[in-house]
Structures are given as structure tokens and as C-alpha cells.
Amino acid sequence: MDFKKILTPILSIIAFLAIWEFIVWANGWPNYVMASPSDLPAAYMRYWNLFLIDSWQTLWRTVAGLAISIVFGTFLGMVMGFSRTARDALYPLLVGFNAVPKATVVPVLALLFIGAHDFNTVLMAFMISFFPIAVSVGIGLSTLEPEYRDILGALGASKFTIFRKIALPKTLPEFFGALKVSVTLAFIGTNLVEIISPHGKGLGALFLSGQTNGDYPLMFAVLIALAFLGILLYYAVVALEKIFAGWAERQPG
């Protein structure tokens, strides 16, 4: 096991918390202006049951939305990668859709699907995270060497076989790179609905509760919990990348 890879991010997190603590101390800010890391353990102990429940609510809906975005984004990328006409037709729509601020979409979803909070949250996590996956898969397939397609096509291979045997291994590094971005985007989508939508659940709703009550340590404790979940899911993707695309990683010379 490479302990340096484990120790380096831990030390960077400790350094970040130390700098944060020092800035708050140096400016003499009370915790109702700016909470410090030393204020957070009390918030976690006081609301530990809410953190457990709401963290699970946020995590499973984020993972569900991300899973849907992987399936849909991969399929859309395949369509665009194998068809120039489809690529030319879909790219402007995708770019335009991605440019729309998703916070403006939350009230629309709340009106369309009244009371379906879980569905709205998963849908927003999906809507905000599928774009990088679709684009990376589409670009990876569209840049596939035509010789491979011609040879396999002459041998009677279907487009799906070409994708599975040649294109999929080639696009895996780009796919996992996009998936790392989509993980964070999915969390953003989940928390948008949790904060903006009424009667919300999850860490976003807990953050809103802290904001309403002026409980700044609780608000910052929620932010740190969200960051922890994001890091956890990110390294889950890294582990999958090492399993399925570890061959693409180049060791520094």
C-alpha cells in the first residue's frame, strides 16, 4: 500500500482546517459571524442523529441520480459518437440545456411533480451530471480510428461489438475523468432541491434549518459533511477507475 497517497490528502485537509481556524481566530470572529473548525464537533454531537439520517438521504439520492446519468450519458454519447448527424443535432441542445441555471428549474420541477420530493431530487442530480459523461463518451467514440471500424465492420461486427471491443476500452480514461466531475455536480443538484424545494429532506434541508435559526456552526458542519460525502464518492470512482482503467495511468518519470 502506498501510504504517501493516503497521507498526502490527509495532511492537506489538516492544513486547510488549521488555516481556517487561524483566520477565524486572527480576526476575532464570533461563531455567529464565521464558525471555526473547533465549533463543529459540538454541532455534530448535538445533531448526530439528524446528520446520520440526512446524510443517508442526500447520499442515496445523489448516487441514484448519478447512476441514471451514467446510463443515459453513455447511451447519448454512443449515439453522438457513432453518428455525425446525431452529434450535430444534439450538441447545440445539450450545450443550451447545460447553460440553463439549474436553480431556476427546481421550482418548475416542484410544480410539475408536487410532493414527489425524492423523484425531484434524483431527477435534478441526473439533469446536472449527465452532460460531462455524454460529451466525453461522444468525443472518445468520434475520434476512434476509422481503420478499426472498417476492419471489424468488414468482419461483420455490429456497432455494439465495435463499441465493446474497441471503443469502450479507448474511452474509459475519458469516461472516468468525466465521472469524477459528474460526482460533484450530482451533489450540487441534490442540494439545490433540498435547499430550494419546500419540505425538503437531506443535508440541504439541515443547512437551511441552520440558516433560519442563525446556527452558523450547524451550517458549516453541514458543509463539511457534504464535502466528506463528495470526497467519499470521488474516491469510490477512483477505485473503480483503477480496476477498469488502471492500465491508462502513467507513472511519473
C-alpha positions, -999 to 999 in steps of 0.1 A, spaced: 0 0 0 13 35 -9 10 54 24 21 86 7 -11 86 -14 -31 83 18 -11 106 40 -8 135 15 -45 143 12 -50 138 49 -22 163 56 -37 188 31 -71 186 48 -55 191 82 -36 221 69 -68 236 54 -86 232 87 -57 248 106 -56 278 82 -94 282 86 -91 281 124 -63 306 123 -82 331 101 -112 330 124 -90 334 155 -69 362 140 -100 382 130 -118 376 163 -150 365 146 -176 350 169 -194 318 157 -225 338 147 -203 355 120 -180 328 110 -177 293 126 -143 277 131 -134 240 128 -133 239 167 -170 249 168 -181 219 146 -177 189 169 -204 203 193 -228 207 164 -221 171 153 -227 158 188 -259 178 193 -274 168 159 -257 135 153 -290 117 146 -301 143 121 -267 141 104 -269 103 100 -305 104 86 -300 134 64 -266 123 51 -281 90 40 -310 108 23 -285 130 4 -262 102 -5 -287 77 -18 -305 102 -40 -272 115 -53 -260 80 -62 -293 72 -78 -292 104 -100 -256 97 -108 -263 61 -118 -291 73 -142 -268 99 -156 -241 72 -163 -266 50 -182 -282 79 -201 -250 98 -207 -232 67 -220 -261 59 -244 -263 95 -256 -225 96 -261 -227 64 -281 -254 79 -304 -233 111 -309 -201 91 -313 -213 68 -340 -234 93 -359 -221 127 -371 -257 138 -379 -269 130 -344 -238 148 -330 -245 179 -350 -282 178 -340 -277 171 -303 -247 192 -293 -265 226 -295 -294 212 -275 -270 198 -248 -250 229 -246 -281 251 -243 -296 228 -217 -264 228 -197 -262 266 -198 -296 270 -181 -291 277 -144 -305 246 -127 -317 266 -97 -343 281 -119 -355 246 -128 -362 235 -92 -394 254 -88 -406 241 -122 -400 205 -111 -417 212 -78 -448 223 -96 -448 195 -122 -442 168 -96 -459 181 -65 -450 161 -34 -426 138 -52 -395 152 -34 -373 121 -38 -381 119 -75 -374 157 -80 -341 154 -61 -329 123 -81 -340 140 -113 -321 172 -106 -290 152 -97 -293 134 -130 -300 165 -151 -269 184 -138 -245 155 -140 -251 136 -173 -236 163 -196 -198 156 -190 -204 119 -194 -222 122 -227 -196 146 -241 -166 125 -230 -181 93 -245 -192 111 -277 -157 126 -282 -140 93 -274 -160 74 -300 -159 101 -326 -121 101 -325 -119 64 -328 -95 54 -357 -117 46 -387 -94 16 -396 -107 -3 -366 -143 3 -375 -136 -7 -411 -118 -39 -403 -144 -50 -376 -173 -39 -399 -159 -60 -428 -158 -90 -404 -195 -85 -397 -192 -69 -363 -221 -49 -351 -217 -13 -338 -223 -26 -303 -195 -52 -307 -172 -24 -320 -181 -3 -290 -175 -32 -265 -142 -45 -280 -125 -13 -293 -143 19 -284 -151 11 -247 -115 5 -236 -104 35 -256 -130 58 -239 -126 45 -204 -100 70 -192 -121 100 -206 -152 84 -191 -138 81 -156 -124 117 -159 -159 129 -167 -174 107 -139 -152 124 -113 -167 158 -124 -202 144 -125 -199 131 -89 -196 167 -76 -222 180 -100 -247 154 -88 -242 166 -52 -248 201 -63 -281 190 -80 -292 171 -49 -286 200 -26 -302 226 -49 -335 207 -45 -330 201 -8 -324 238 -1 -348 255 -25 -377 230 -25 -402 233 4 -405 204 29 -370 193 19 -350 164 34 -313 157 34 -283 178 44 -295 207 22 -326 210 44 -305 207 75 -283 236 62 -315 257 56 -326 249 91 -293 262 105 -296 293 83 -332 300 95 -321 297 132 -288 316 128 -269 284 138 -237 290 119 -218 261 135 -246 238 122 -244 254 87 -207 249 85 -209 214 99 -233 205 71 -209 219 45 -181 198 59 -204 167 59 -212 174 23 -175 178 14 -168 144 32 -196 126 12 -182 142 -20 -147 130 -12 -160 96 -3 -179 92 -36 -150 106 -56 -125 80 -42 -151 53 -49 -149 64 -86 -111 64 -83 -111 28 -70 -133 18 -99 -110 36 -123 -80 16 -110 -99 -16 -116 -112 -10 -151 -88 16 -165 -57 13 -143 -37 5 -174 -41 40 -187 -24 56 -157 11 67 -164 36 67 -136 56 99 -133 90 95 -148 
